[in-house]
Amino acid sequence: MDLTNIIAAVPGVGPALPYLASAVSVCSALAVVLPRPNDTSNPAYGAAYKLVNFVALNFGNARNAAGNAATAVAAAPKATTN
């Protein structure tokens, strides 16, 4: 059984699957460039930011997830001169 037969076995999924994949892709691209809302941001922007991150599947330990404040960028060791 291949993937197309599995998708065809679930009614309503086949036609919607490309649109779902496109929505996840677009939101993933948006989540990278949108700045994180701060305390002075509009609450509507905060809600939109959370929605984009949810659709983009950015949660848990994703670097650009809304709840993840760590940047996870390691500092390079300093060179020593003799």
PDB file with SEQRES, HELIX, SHEET and CRYST1 records, atoms N, CA, C and O in Angstrom:
SEQRES   1 A   82  MET ASP LEU THR ASN ILE ILE ALA ALA VAL PRO GLY VAL          
SEQRES   2 A   82  GLY PRO ALA LEU PRO TYR LEU ALA SER ALA VAL SER VAL          
SEQRES   3 A   82  CYS SER ALA LEU ALA VAL VAL LEU PRO ARG PRO ASN ASP          
SEQRES   4 A   82  THR SER ASN PRO ALA TYR GLY ALA ALA TYR LYS LEU VAL          
SEQRES   5 A   82  ASN PHE VAL ALA LEU ASN PHE GLY ASN ALA ARG ASN ALA          
SEQRES   6 A   82  ALA GLY ASN ALA ALA THR ALA VAL ALA ALA ALA PRO LYS          
SEQRES   7 A   82  ALA THR THR ASN                                              
HELIX    1 AA1 LEU A    3  ALA A    9  1                                   7    
HELIX    2 AA2 VAL A   13  VAL A   33  1                                  21    
HELIX    3 AA3 PRO A   43  VAL A   55  1                                  13    
CRYST1    1.000    1.000    1.000  90.00  90.00  90.00 P 1           1          
ATOM      1  N   MET A   1       0.852  -1.177   0.000  1.00  0.00           N  
ATOM      2  CA  MET A   1       0.000   0.000   0.000  1.00  0.00           C  
ATOM      3  C   MET A   1       0.897   1.239   0.000  1.00  0.00           C  
ATOM      4  O   MET A   1       1.758   1.393   0.866  1.00  0.00           O  
ATOM      5  N   ASP A   2       0.690   2.097  -0.956  1.00  0.00           N  
ATOM      6  CA  ASP A   2       1.518   3.296  -1.022  1.00  0.00           C  
ATOM      7  C   ASP A   2       0.804   4.487  -0.367  1.00  0.00           C  
ATOM      8  O   ASP A   2      -0.342   4.375   0.070  1.00  0.00           O  
ATOM      9  N   LEU A   3       1.490   5.607  -0.310  1.00  0.00           N  
ATOM     10  CA  LEU A   3       0.997   6.780   0.391  1.00  0.00           C  
ATOM     11  C   LEU A   3      -0.278   7.348  -0.229  1.00  0.00           C  
ATOM     12  O   LEU A   3      -1.155   7.823   0.492  1.00  0.00           O  
ATOM     13  N   THR A   4      -0.389   7.304  -1.551  1.00  0.00           N  
ATOM     14  CA  THR A   4      -1.591   7.844  -2.183  1.00  0.00           C  
ATOM     15  C   THR A   4      -2.834   7.031  -1.838  1.00  0.00           C  
ATOM     16  O   THR A   4      -3.923   7.590  -1.707  1.00  0.00           O  
ATOM     17  N   ASN A   5      -2.682   5.735  -1.694  1.00  0.00           N  
ATOM     18  CA  ASN A   5      -3.822   4.900  -1.296  1.00  0.00           C  
ATOM     19  C   ASN A   5      -4.223   5.158   0.150  1.00  0.00           C  
ATOM     20  O   ASN A   5      -5.408   5.132   0.484  1.00  0.00           O  
ATOM     21  N   ILE A   6      -3.240   5.407   1.007  1.00  0.00           N  
ATOM     22  CA  ILE A   6      -3.543   5.714   2.409  1.00  0.00           C  
ATOM     23  C   ILE A   6      -4.284   7.045   2.512  1.00  0.00           C  
ATOM     24  O   ILE A   6      -5.265   7.160   3.246  1.00  0.00           O  
ATOM     25  N   ILE A   7      -3.810   8.047   1.774  1.00  0.00           N  
ATOM     26  CA  ILE A   7      -4.473   9.358   1.788  1.00  0.00           C  
ATOM     27  C   ILE A   7      -5.873   9.253   1.208  1.00  0.00           C  
ATOM     28  O   ILE A   7      -6.800   9.880   1.722  1.00  0.00           O  
ATOM     29  N   ALA A   8      -6.045   8.472   0.146  1.00  0.00           N  
ATOM     30  CA  ALA A   8      -7.357   8.318  -0.485  1.00  0.00           C  
ATOM     31  C   ALA A   8      -8.329   7.571   0.423  1.00  0.00           C  
ATOM     32  O   ALA A   8      -9.542   7.740   0.297  1.00  0.00           O  
ATOM     33  N   ALA A   9      -7.816   6.746   1.336  1.00  0.00           N  
ATOM     34  CA  ALA A   9      -8.687   5.983   2.226  1.00  0.00           C  
ATOM     35  C   ALA A   9      -9.345   6.863   3.284  1.00  0.00           C  
ATOM     36  O   ALA A   9     -10.383   6.493   3.834  1.00  0.00           O  
ATOM     37  N   VAL A  10      -8.757   8.020   3.575  1.00  0.00           N  
ATOM     38  CA  VAL A  10      -9.324   8.942   4.564  1.00  0.00           C  
ATOM     39  C   VAL A  10     -10.100  10.007   3.798  1.00  0.00           C  
ATOM     40  O   VAL A  10      -9.500  10.804   3.076  1.00  0.00           O  
ATOM     41  N   PRO A  11     -11.420  10.033   3.942  1.00  0.00           N  
ATOM     42  CA  PRO A  11     -12.208  10.993   3.157  1.00  0.00           C  
ATOM     43  C   PRO A  11     -11.913  12.441   3.560  1.00  0.00           C  
ATOM     44  O   PRO A  11     -11.832  12.769   4.743  1.00  0.00           O  
ATOM     45  N   GLY A  12     -11.756  13.278   2.566  1.00  0.00           N  
ATOM     46  CA  GLY A  12     -11.573  14.705   2.798  1.00  0.00           C  
ATOM     47  C   GLY A  12     -10.140  15.144   2.997  1.00  0.00           C  
ATOM     48  O   GLY A  12      -9.868  16.344   2.985  1.00  0.00           O  
ATOM     49  N   VAL A  13      -9.212  14.218   3.181  1.00  0.00           N  
ATOM     50  CA  VAL A  13      -7.830  14.607   3.434  1.00  0.00           C  
ATOM     51  C   VAL A  13      -7.094  14.908   2.136  1.00  0.00           C  
ATOM     52  O   VAL A  13      -6.315  15.860   2.078  1.00  0.00           O  
ATOM     53  N   GLY A  14      -7.324  14.129   1.113  1.00  0.00           N  
ATOM     54  CA  GLY A  14      -6.606  14.281  -0.151  1.00  0.00           C  
ATOM     55  C   GLY A  14      -6.636  15.683  -0.720  1.00  0.00           C  
ATOM     56  O   GLY A  14      -5.574  16.238  -1.005  1.00  0.00           O  
ATOM     57  N   PRO A  15      -7.814  16.287  -0.901  1.00  0.00           N  
ATOM     58  CA  PRO A  15      -7.835  17.634  -1.477  1.00  0.00           C  
ATOM     59  C   PRO A  15      -7.266  18.707  -0.535  1.00  0.00           C  
ATOM     60  O   PRO A  15      -6.764  19.727  -1.006  1.00  0.00           O  
ATOM     61  N   ALA A  16      -7.338  18.494   0.768  1.00  0.00           N  
ATOM     62  CA  ALA A  16      -6.891  19.515   1.714  1.00  0.00           C  
ATOM     63  C   ALA A  16      -5.406  19.428   2.030  1.00  0.00           C  
ATOM     64  O   ALA A  16      -4.836  20.397   2.532  1.00  0.00           O  
ATOM     65  N   LEU A  17      -4.765  18.303   1.754  1.00  0.00           N  
ATOM     66  CA  LEU A  17      -3.378  18.105   2.139  1.00  0.00           C  
ATOM     67  C   LEU A  17      -2.414  19.121   1.523  1.00  0.00           C  
ATOM     68  O   LEU A  17      -1.549  19.622   2.242  1.00  0.00           O  
ATOM     69  N   PRO A  18      -2.514  19.448   0.247  1.00  0.00           N  
ATOM     70  CA  PRO A  18      -1.598  20.474  -0.287  1.00  0.00           C  
ATOM     71  C   PRO A  18      -1.781  21.843   0.367  1.00  0.00           C  
ATOM     72  O   PRO A  18      -0.812  22.580   0.550  1.00  0.00           O  
ATOM     73  N   TYR A  19      -3.022  22.182   0.719  1.00  0.00           N  
ATOM     74  CA  TYR A  19      -3.266  23.473   1.366  1.00  0.00           C  
ATOM     75  C   TYR A  19      -2.712  23.497   2.794  1.00  0.00           C  
ATOM     76  O   TYR A  19      -2.188  24.516   3.243  1.00  0.00           O  
ATOM     77  N   LEU A  20      -2.829  22.386   3.495  1.00  0.00           N  
ATOM     78  CA  LEU A  20      -2.262  22.304   4.842  1.00  0.00           C  
ATOM     79  C   LEU A  20      -0.747  22.398   4.804  1.00  0.00           C  
ATOM     80  O   LEU A  20      -0.141  23.086   5.626  1.00  0.00           O  
ATOM     81  N   ALA A  21      -0.141  21.716   3.863  1.00  0.00           N  
ATOM     82  CA  ALA A  21       1.310  21.770   3.729  1.00  0.00           C  
ATOM     83  C   ALA A  21       1.778  23.175   3.346  1.00  0.00           C  
ATOM     84  O   ALA A  21       2.815  23.641   3.818  1.00  0.00           O  
ATOM     85  N   SER A  22       1.011  23.839   2.492  1.00  0.00           N  
ATOM     86  CA  SER A  22       1.357  25.208   2.106  1.00  0.00           C  
ATOM     87  C   SER A  22       1.233  26.162   3.287  1.00  0.00           C  
ATOM     88  O   SER A  22       2.074  27.044   3.458  1.00  0.00           O  
ATOM     89  N   ALA A  23       0.197  25.995   4.102  1.00  0.00           N  
ATOM     90  CA  ALA A  23       0.012  26.862   5.268  1.00  0.00           C  
ATOM     91  C   ALA A  23       1.151  26.688   6.258  1.00  0.00           C  
ATOM     92  O   ALA A  23       1.640  27.675   6.809  1.00  0.00           O  
ATOM     93  N   VAL A  24       1.583  25.461   6.495  1.00  0.00           N  
ATOM     94  CA  VAL A  24       2.702  25.209   7.401  1.00  0.00           C  
ATOM     95  C   VAL A  24       3.979  25.821   6.832  1.00  0.00           C  
ATOM     96  O   VAL A  24       4.765  26.406   7.577  1.00  0.00           O  
ATOM     97  N   SER A  25       4.194  25.695   5.538  1.00  0.00           N  
ATOM     98  CA  SER A  25       5.400  26.245   4.916  1.00  0.00           C  
ATOM     99  C   SER A  25       5.432  27.764   4.991  1.00  0.00           C  
ATOM    100  O   SER A  25       6.464  28.349   5.322  1.00  0.00           O  
ATOM    101  N   VAL A  26       4.315  28.404   4.686  1.00  0.00           N  
ATOM    102  CA  VAL A  26       4.261  29.871   4.724  1.00  0.00           C  
ATOM    103  C   VAL A  26       4.443  30.376   6.147  1.00  0.00           C  
ATOM    104  O   VAL A  26       5.177  31.338   6.373  1.00  0.00           O  
ATOM    105  N   CYS A  27       3.791  29.745   7.099  1.00  0.00           N  
ATOM    106  CA  CYS A  27       3.924  30.181   8.494  1.00  0.00           C  
ATOM    107  C   CYS A  27       5.323  29.916   9.026  1.00  0.00           C  
ATOM    108  O   CYS A  27       5.817  30.677   9.858  1.00  0.00           O  
ATOM    109  N   SER A  28       5.967  28.860   8.567  1.00  0.00           N  
ATOM    110  CA  SER A  28       7.346  28.611   8.974  1.00  0.00           C  
ATOM    111  C   SER A  28       8.271  29.706   8.460  1.00  0.00           C  
ATOM    112  O   SER A  28       9.169  30.152   9.174  1.00  0.00           O  
ATOM    113  N   ALA A  29       8.053  30.136   7.233  1.00  0.00           N  
ATOM    114  CA  ALA A  29       8.872  31.218   6.683  1.00  0.00           C  
ATOM    115  C   ALA A  29       8.588  32.533   7.404  1.00  0.00           C  
ATOM    116  O   ALA A  29       9.510  33.309   7.655  1.00  0.00           O  
ATOM    117  N   LEU A  30       7.330  32.791   7.739  1.00  0.00           N  
ATOM    118  CA  LEU A  30       6.982  34.017   8.470  1.00  0.00           C  
ATOM    119  C   LEU A  30       7.538  34.016   9.888  1.00  0.00           C  
ATOM    120  O   LEU A  30       7.977  35.055  10.380  1.00  0.00           O  
ATOM    121  N   ALA A  31       7.523  32.876  10.539  1.00  0.00           N  
ATOM    122  CA  ALA A  31       7.973  32.797  11.929  1.00  0.00           C  
ATOM    123  C   ALA A  31       9.441  33.150  12.066  1.00  0.00           C  
ATOM    124  O   ALA A  31       9.867  33.632  13.116  1.00  0.00           O  
ATOM    125  N   VAL A  32      10.209  32.920  11.035  1.00  0.00           N  
ATOM    126  CA  VAL A  32      11.638  33.231  11.088  1.00  0.00           C  
ATOM    127  C   VAL A  32      11.878  34.736  11.045  1.00  0.00           C  
ATOM    128  O   VAL A  32      12.789  35.228  11.710  1.00  0.00           O  
ATOM    129  N   VAL A  33      11.088  35.470  10.284  1.00  0.00           N  
ATOM    130  CA  VAL A  33      11.355  36.898  10.095  1.00  0.00           C  
ATOM    131  C   VAL A  33      10.535  37.802  11.016  1.00  0.00           C  
ATOM    132  O   VAL A  33      10.866  38.979  11.161  1.00  0.00           O  
ATOM    133  N   LEU A  34       9.486  37.289  11.635  1.00  0.00           N  
ATOM    134  CA  LEU A  34       8.687  38.131  12.523  1.00  0.00           C  
ATOM    135  C   LEU A  34       9.412  38.351  13.844  1.00  0.00           C  
ATOM    136  O   LEU A  34       9.899  37.396  14.448  1.00  0.00           O  
ATOM    137  N   PRO A  35       9.487  39.602  14.299  1.00  0.00           N  
ATOM    138  CA  PRO A  35      10.108  39.838  15.607  1.00  0.00           C  
ATOM    139  C   PRO A  35       9.188  39.381  16.731  1.00  0.00           C  
ATOM    140  O   PRO A  35       7.963  39.430  16.610  1.00  0.00           O  
ATOM    141  N   ARG A  36       9.792  38.941  17.812  1.00  0.00           N  
ATOM    142  CA  ARG A  36       9.032  38.483  18.971  1.00  0.00           C  
ATOM    143  C   ARG A  36       8.311  39.678  19.596  1.00  0.00           C  
ATOM    144  O   ARG A  36       8.916  40.739  19.757  1.00  0.00           O  
ATOM    145  N   PRO A  37       7.041  39.532  19.949  1.00  0.00           N  
ATOM    146  CA  PRO A  37       6.330  40.654  20.580  1.00  0.00           C  
ATOM    147  C   PRO A  37       6.898  40.939  21.969  1.00  0.00           C  
ATOM    148  O   PRO A  37       7.279  40.024  22.698  1.00  0.00           O  
ATOM    149  N   ASN A  38       6.946  42.214  22.318  1.00  0.00           N  
ATOM    150  CA  ASN A  38       7.419  42.592  23.646  1.00  0.00           C  
ATOM    151  C   ASN A  38       6.248  43.124  24.464  1.00  0.00           C  
ATOM    152  O   ASN A  38       5.096  43.016  24.046  1.00  0.00           O  
ATOM    153  N   ASP A  39       6.540  43.695  25.624  1.00  0.00           N  
ATOM    154  CA  ASP A  39       5.480  44.150  26.521  1.00  0.00           C  
ATOM    155  C   ASP A  39       4.670  45.306  25.952  1.00  0.00           C  
ATOM    156  O   ASP A  39       3.504  45.478  26.308  1.00  0.00           O  
ATOM    157  N   THR A  40       5.272  46.100  25.071  1.00  0.00           N  
ATOM    158  CA  THR A  40       4.566  47.263  24.518  1.00  0.00           C  
ATOM    159  C   THR A  40       3.879  46.962  23.189  1.00  0.00           C  
ATOM    160  O   THR A  40       3.277  47.855  22.592  1.00  0.00           O  
ATOM    161  N   SER A  41       3.961  45.723  22.721  1.00  0.00           N  
ATOM    162  CA  SER A  41       3.338  45.363  21.438  1.00  0.00           C  
ATOM    163  C   SER A  41       1.818  45.314  21.570  1.00  0.00           C  
ATOM    164  O   SER A  41       1.270  45.133  22.657  1.00  0.00           O  
ATOM    165  N   ASN A  42       1.166  45.481  20.437  1.00  0.00           N  
ATOM    166  CA  ASN A  42      -0.280  45.373  20.358  1.00  0.00           C  
ATOM    167  C   ASN A  42      -0.682  43.932  20.695  1.00  0.00           C  
ATOM    168  O   ASN A  42      -0.050  42.999  20.199  1.00  0.00           O  
ATOM    169  N   PRO A  43      -1.710  43.724  21.521  1.00  0.00           N  
ATOM    170  CA  PRO A  43      -2.149  42.352  21.846  1.00  0.00           C  
ATOM    171  C   PRO A  43      -2.587  41.552  20.615  1.00  0.00           C  
ATOM    172  O   PRO A  43      -2.461  40.328  20.598  1.00  0.00           O  
ATOM    173  N   ALA A  44      -3.092  42.224  19.603  1.00  0.00           N  
ATOM    174  CA  ALA A  44      -3.483  41.515  18.381  1.00  0.00           C  
ATOM    175  C   ALA A  44      -2.251  40.945  17.681  1.00  0.00           C  
ATOM    176  O   ALA A  44      -2.301  39.852  17.117  1.00  0.00           O  
ATOM    177  N   TYR A  45      -1.146  41.688  17.718  1.00  0.00           N  
ATOM    178  CA  TYR A  45       0.092  41.189  17.123  1.00  0.00           C  
ATOM    179  C   TYR A  45       0.600  39.974  17.894  1.00  0.00           C  
ATOM    180  O   TYR A  45       1.085  39.013  17.296  1.00  0.00           O  
ATOM    181  N   GLY A  46       0.491  40.016  19.211  1.00  0.00           N  
ATOM    182  CA  GLY A  46       0.901  38.875  20.021  1.00  0.00           C  
ATOM    183  C   GLY A  46       0.088  37.632  19.704  1.00  0.00           C  
ATOM    184  O   GLY A  46       0.631  36.530  19.624  1.00  0.00           O  
ATOM    185  N   ALA A  47      -1.220  37.810  19.523  1.00  0.00           N  
ATOM    186  CA  ALA A  47      -2.085  36.680  19.179  1.00  0.00           C  
ATOM    187  C   ALA A  47      -1.755  36.141  17.784  1.00  0.00           C  
ATOM    188  O   ALA A  47      -1.724  34.929  17.571  1.00  0.00           O  
ATOM    189  N   ALA A  48      -1.511  37.045  16.843  1.00  0.00           N  
ATOM    190  CA  ALA A  48      -1.148  36.626  15.488  1.00  0.00           C  
ATOM    191  C   ALA A  48       0.198  35.904  15.490  1.00  0.00           C  
ATOM    192  O   ALA A  48       0.382  34.923  14.769  1.00  0.00           O  
ATOM    193  N   TYR A  49       1.124  36.384  16.290  1.00  0.00           N  
ATOM    194  CA  TYR A  49       2.437  35.755  16.402  1.00  0.00           C  
ATOM    195  C   TYR A  49       2.312  34.333  16.956  1.00  0.00           C  
ATOM    196  O   TYR A  49       2.966  33.412  16.467  1.00  0.00           O  
ATOM    197  N   LYS A  50       1.476  34.162  17.973  1.00  0.00           N  
ATOM    198  CA  LYS A  50       1.256  32.834  18.546  1.00  0.00           C  
ATOM    199  C   LYS A  50       0.592  31.900  17.525  1.00  0.00           C  
ATOM    200  O   LYS A  50       0.941  30.723  17.434  1.00  0.00           O  
ATOM    201  N   LEU A  51      -0.365  32.437  16.762  1.00  0.00           N  
ATOM    202  CA  LEU A  51      -1.040  31.628  15.746  1.00  0.00           C  
ATOM    203  C   LEU A  51      -0.066  31.184  14.660  1.00  0.00           C  
ATOM    204  O   LEU A  51      -0.078  30.024  14.247  1.00  0.00           O  
ATOM    205  N   VAL A  52       0.776  32.103  14.200  1.00  0.00           N  
ATOM    206  CA  VAL A  52       1.758  31.758  13.166  1.00  0.00           C  
ATOM    207  C   VAL A  52       2.708  30.690  13.684  1.00  0.00           C  
ATOM    208  O   VAL A  52       3.015  29.739  12.965  1.00  0.00           O  
ATOM    209  N   ASN A  53       3.176  30.829  14.916  1.00  0.00           N  
ATOM    210  CA  ASN A  53       4.071  29.824  15.482  1.00  0.00           C  
ATOM    211  C   ASN A  53       3.376  28.479  15.663  1.00  0.00           C  
ATOM    212  O   ASN A  53       4.003  27.434  15.487  1.00  0.00           O  
ATOM    213  N   PHE A  54       2.099  28.488  16.008  1.00  0.00           N  
ATOM    214  CA  PHE A  54       1.366  27.236  16.168  1.00  0.00           C  
ATOM    215  C   PHE A  54       1.214  26.532  14.823  1.00  0.00           C  
ATOM    216  O   PHE A  54       1.475  25.333  14.720  1.00  0.00           O  
ATOM    217  N   VAL A  55       0.797  27.265  13.793  1.00  0.00           N  
ATOM    218  CA  VAL A  55       0.607  26.661  12.471  1.00  0.00           C  
ATOM    219  C   VAL A  55       1.946  26.216  11.896  1.00  0.00           C  
ATOM    220  O   VAL A  55       2.014  25.218  11.178  1.00  0.00           O  
ATOM    221  N   ALA A  56       3.013  26.951  12.210  1.00  0.00           N  
ATOM    222  CA  ALA A  56       4.346  26.600  11.714  1.00  0.00           C  
ATOM    223  C   ALA A  56       4.956  25.442  12.491  1.00  0.00           C  
ATOM    224  O   ALA A  56       6.065  25.009  12.180  1.00  0.00           O  
ATOM    225  N   LEU A  57       4.252  24.937  13.494  1.00  0.00           N  
ATOM    226  CA  LEU A  57       4.704  23.833  14.330  1.00  0.00           C  
ATOM    227  C   LEU A  57       5.952  24.196  15.127  1.00  0.00           C  
ATOM    228  O   LEU A  57       6.806  23.343  15.368  1.00  0.00           O  
ATOM    229  N   ASN A  58       6.061  25.470  15.541  1.00  0.00           N  
ATOM    230  CA  ASN A  58       7.171  25.936  16.366  1.00  0.00           C  
ATOM    231  C   ASN A  58       6.744  25.908  17.817  1.00  0.00           C  
ATOM    232  O   ASN A  58       6.142  26.857  18.319  1.00  0.00           O  
ATOM    233  N   PHE A  59       7.053  24.836  18.474  1.00  0.00           N  
ATOM    234  CA  PHE A  59       6.774  24.739  19.893  1.00  0.00           C  
ATOM    235  C   PHE A  59       7.810  23.797  20.488  1.00  0.00           C  
ATOM    236  O   PHE A  59       8.562  23.148  19.762  1.00  0.00           O  
ATOM    237  N   GLY A  60       7.841  23.730  21.783  1.00  0.00           N  
ATOM    238  CA  GLY A  60       8.839  22.897  22.430  1.00  0.00           C  
ATOM    239  C   GLY A  60      10.192  23.576  22.442  1.00  0.00           C  
ATOM    240  O   GLY A  60      10.344  24.654  23.017  1.00  0.00           O  
ATOM    241  N   ASN A  61      11.167  22.960  21.817  1.00  0.00           N  
ATOM    242  CA  ASN A  61      12.528  23.476  21.830  1.00  0.00           C  
ATOM    243  C   ASN A  61      12.926  24.168  20.540  1.00  0.00           C  
ATOM    244  O   ASN A  61      14.119  24.311  20.272  1.00  0.00           O  
ATOM    245  N   ALA A  62      11.977  24.599  19.736  1.00  0.00           N  
ATOM    246  CA  ALA A  62      12.302  25.319  18.508  1.00  0.00           C  
ATOM    247  C   ALA A  62      12.958  26.642  18.859  1.00  0.00           C  
ATOM    248  O   ALA A  62      12.554  27.295  19.821  1.00  0.00           O  
ATOM    249  N   ARG A  63      13.960  27.046  18.099  1.00  0.00           N  
ATOM    250  CA  ARG A  63      14.693  28.279  18.409  1.00  0.00           C  
ATOM    251  C   ARG A  63      13.802  29.503  18.330  1.00  0.00           C  
ATOM    252  O   ARG A  63      13.971  30.436  19.115  1.00  0.00           O  
ATOM    253  N   ASN A  64      12.859  29.524  17.404  1.00  0.00           N  
ATOM    254  CA  ASN A  64      12.011  30.698  17.262  1.00  0.00           C  
ATOM    255  C   ASN A  64      10.630  30.485  17.862  1.00  0.00           C  
ATOM    256  O   ASN A  64       9.686  31.178  17.485  1.00  0.00           O  
ATOM    257  N   ALA A  65      10.493  29.549  18.781  1.00  0.00           N  
ATOM    258  CA  ALA A  65       9.217  29.338  19.462  1.00  0.00           C  
ATOM    259  C   ALA A  65       8.950  30.506  20.404  1.00  0.00           C  
ATOM    260  O   ALA A  65       9.887  31.116  20.919  1.00  0.00           O  
ATOM    261  N   ALA A  66       7.694  30.816  20.629  1.00  0.00           N  
ATOM    262  CA  ALA A  66       7.327  31.997  21.413  1.00  0.00           C  
ATOM    263  C   ALA A  66       7.792  31.904  22.853  1.00  0.00           C  
ATOM    264  O   ALA A  66       8.176  32.926  23.422  1.00  0.00           O  
ATOM    265  N   GLY A  67       7.780  30.747  23.466  1.00  0.00           N  
ATOM    266  CA  GLY A  67       8.144  30.627  24.867  1.00  0.00           C  
ATOM    267  C   GLY A  67       9.629  30.425  25.106  1.00  0.00           C  
ATOM    268  O   GLY A  67      10.069  30.415  26.255  1.00  0.00           O  
ATOM    269  N   ASN A  68      10.411  30.263  24.047  1.00  0.00           N  
ATOM    270  CA  ASN A  68      11.824  29.977  24.180  1.00  0.00           C  
ATOM    271  C   ASN A  68      12.614  31.267  24.134  1.00  0.00           C  
ATOM    272  O   ASN A  68      12.774  31.854  23.063  1.00  0.00           O  
ATOM    273  N   ALA A  69      13.116  31.724  25.280  1.00  0.00           N  
ATOM    274  CA  ALA A  69      13.843  32.982  25.333  1.00  0.00           C  
ATOM    275  C   ALA A  69      15.325  32.797  25.054  1.00  0.00           C  
ATOM    276  O   ALA A  69      16.016  33.768  24.745  1.00  0.00           O  
ATOM    277  N   ALA A  70      15.823  31.591  25.156  1.00  0.00           N  
ATOM    278  CA  ALA A  70      17.239  31.355  24.936  1.00  0.00           C  
ATOM    279  C   ALA A  70      17.566  31.444  23.453  1.00  0.00           C  
ATOM    280  O   ALA A  70      16.795  30.994  22.606  1.00  0.00           O  
ATOM    281  N   THR A  71      18.698  32.020  23.157  1.00  0.00           N  
ATOM    282  CA  THR A  71      19.086  32.162  21.757  1.00  0.00           C  
ATOM    283  C   THR A  71      19.870  30.976  21.263  1.00  0.00           C  
ATOM    284  O   THR A  71      19.962  30.757  20.055  1.00  0.00           O  
ATOM    285  N   ALA A  72      20.441  30.200  22.171  1.00  0.00           N  
ATOM    286  CA  ALA A  72      21.176  28.981  21.832  1.00  0.00           C  
ATOM    287  C   ALA A  72      22.352  29.255  20.910  1.00  0.00           C  
ATOM    288  O   ALA A  72      22.738  28.398  20.116  1.00  0.00           O  
ATOM    289  N   VAL A  73      22.917  30.443  21.014  1.00  0.00           N  
ATOM    290  CA  VAL A  73      24.097  30.770  20.229  1.00  0.00           C  
ATOM    291  C   VAL A  73      25.293  30.683  21.155  1.00  0.00           C  
ATOM    292  O   VAL A  73      25.378  31.418  22.139  1.00  0.00           O  
ATOM    293  N   ALA A  74      26.198  29.805  20.849  1.00  0.00           N  
ATOM    294  CA  ALA A  74      27.370  29.629  21.698  1.00  0.00           C  
ATOM    295  C   ALA A  74      28.417  30.672  21.355  1.00  0.00           C  
ATOM    296  O   ALA A  74      28.643  30.977  20.184  1.00  0.00           O  
ATOM    297  N   ALA A  75      29.042  31.209  22.363  1.00  0.00           N  
ATOM    298  CA  ALA A  75      30.099  32.197  22.155  1.00  0.00           C  
ATOM    299  C   ALA A  75      31.369  31.472  21.719  1.00  0.00           C  
ATOM    300  O   ALA A  75      31.706  30.404  22.229  1.00  0.00           O  
ATOM    301  N   ALA A  76      32.053  32.077  20.773  1.00  0.00           N  
ATOM    302  CA  ALA A  76      33.300  31.498  20.297  1.00  0.00           C  
ATOM    303  C   ALA A  76      34.384  31.727  21.334  1.00  0.00           C  
ATOM    304  O   ALA A  76      34.415  32.778  21.973  1.00  0.00           O  
ATOM    305  N   PRO A  77      35.276  30.755  21.510  1.00  0.00           N  
ATOM    306  CA  PRO A  77      36.344  30.955  22.484  1.00  0.00           C  
ATOM    307  C   PRO A  77      37.278  32.057  22.014  1.00  0.00           C  
ATOM    308  O   PRO A  77      37.541  32.199  20.819  1.00  0.00           O  
ATOM    309  N   LYS A  78      37.777  32.836  22.968  1.00  0.00           N  
ATOM    310  CA  LYS A  78      38.672  33.939  22.634  1.00  0.00           C  
ATOM    311  C   LYS A  78      40.072  33.394  22.351  1.00  0.00           C  
ATOM    312  O   LYS A  78      40.560  32.479  23.014  1.00  0.00           O  
ATOM    313  N   ALA A  79      40.680  33.985  21.361  1.00  0.00           N  
ATOM    314  CA  ALA A  79      42.038  33.598  21.015  1.00  0.00           C  
ATOM    315  C   ALA A  79      43.002  34.233  21.993  1.00  0.00           C  
ATOM    316  O   ALA A  79      42.854  35.397  22.366  1.00  0.00           O  
ATOM    317  N   THR A  80      43.977  33.471  22.400  1.00  0.00           N  
ATOM    318  CA  THR A  80      44.975  34.007  23.314  1.00  0.00           C  
ATOM    319  C   THR A  80      46.221  34.357  22.542  1.00  0.00           C  
ATOM    320  O   THR A  80      46.596  33.655  21.603  1.00  0.00           O  
ATOM    321  N   THR A  81      46.856  35.424  22.926  1.00  0.00           N  
ATOM    322  CA  THR A  81      48.108  35.833  22.276  1.00  0.00           C  
ATOM    323  C   THR A  81      49.251  35.627  23.255  1.00  0.00           C  
ATOM    324  O   THR A  81      49.114  35.886  24.451  1.00  0.00           O  
ATOM    325  N   ASN A  82      50.353  35.170  22.748  1.00  0.00           N  
ATOM    326  CA  ASN A  82      51.525  34.929  23.598  1.00  0.00           C  
ATOM    327  C   ASN A  82      52.553  35.986  23.402  1.00  0.00           C  
ATOM    328  O   ASN A  82      53.608  35.947  24.035  1.00  0.00           O  
TER     329      ASN A  82                                                      
END                                                                             
